[in-house]
Amino acid sequence: MILWQFLHTILHIIFSFTNLDLYSLSILLWSDERDGLGTSLDQCQQMVKESRLRETELQGQVAALESQVQALNTAKQQVIILLKR
């Protein structure tokens, strides 16, 4: 009976350490996962910022091209009027 209690106690201690190791490993994995997600979030935020800047630049270019088209259309109309005289 005493031997059984001793073995039971030893097994309990071993399983307790094993569980602690598993918990420690789980915490470590979750910590690494959290850090990875934080890095991904930072990268995504940077990409969004760069995309917004690029969108603003492109909107400016589109506005400039629209102005050029309008100026060319005006010039074209003036040439047509001159040619009809």
RAMOGI-V547499 format. One record per helix or strand. SS is the DSSP state (H for helix, E for strand). FROM is the first residue (numbers start at 1). LEN is the number of residues. If there is no record, write none. Layout:
SS,FROM,LEN
SS,FROM,LEN
This chain:
H,2,83
